[in-house]
Amino acid sequence: MKSYREEVWFNISKRREFINITPVVNQALVKSGIKEGLVLVNAMHITSSVFINDDESGLHEDFEKWLEKLAPELPYSQYRHNYAEDNADAHLKRTIMGREVVVAITEGKLDFGPWEQIFYGEFDGKRRKRILIKIIGE
């Protein structure tokens, strides 16, 4: 069995953002040379997420509105965590959206269902953030 590891950095210009990282994961898969196995993609920051869903702008807006209802950013004073920072809502949003995804690799390709794509979700941006791609298989 082979393994491949890659860290990918992003410059996040907004506090919250969704980025389709499927092309980045596909590039890592090609570099790995692995044809059958699994790929793990995880966020390396406690206020960001990796998840699978449809790449549709209306859905992304729905995520934003839904998450903001569940864990509103403001007022900062509503959260006990915010005595040192102002990102308690980002921690909660990450918990809801998840830390990582695992995708099967079949015949050298990500084995997705219809419309599935991999996304990086950022909830406390305006700085460099990273993901880990770990691929194992043959």
Secondary structure by P-SEA (a helix, b strand, c coil): cbbbbbbbbbbcccccccccaaaaaaaaaaaacccbbbbbbbbcccccbbbbbbccaaaaaaaaaaaaaacccccccccccccccccaaaaaaaaaaccbbbbbbcccccccccbbbbbbbbcccccccbbbbbbbcc
